[in-house]
Amino acid sequence: MRLVQKLKQFERKYMFLKWATAEEYGKLKYVGYDFVEFDVINIDTMEYRETILINSQLILEVVVGGADIARIIAEISSQLPSVNKE
C-alpha cells in the first residue's frame, strides 16, 4: 500500500506531519496522487497559520494520535460555538 492511499483515510483529521524540510501540526485537507494539502496550525494560539502543498514523496513521518494531537483536538473543540436547543 502506498502512503497516499493510507493518508486518504485521514483526510480532514488533525495530525503531526514531518516532511523533507519541516515539521508541523495541522489538519490534512486533501490527499492527491502527487501532493497533499495541509493546513498548518499555530499550536500556541490554535489558529490556522497557512496552507501548504507537499509533494507526497517528501513525507517522512505522520503521527495521527498521541497526547499532543488530543490536546489540539480538545483546544479546537472548546472554541466551537455551543448550540443551545430549546
VENLINJO-V69284 format. One record per helix or strand of 3 or more residues. SS is the DSSP state (h for helix, s for strand). FROM is the first residue (numbers start at 1). TO is the last residue. Records with the same first field share a line. If there is no record, write none. Layout:
BEGIN
SS->FROM-TO  FROM-TO
END
This chain:
BEGIN
h->3-10  56-58  67-78
s->14-19  22-31  35-42  47-55  59-63
END
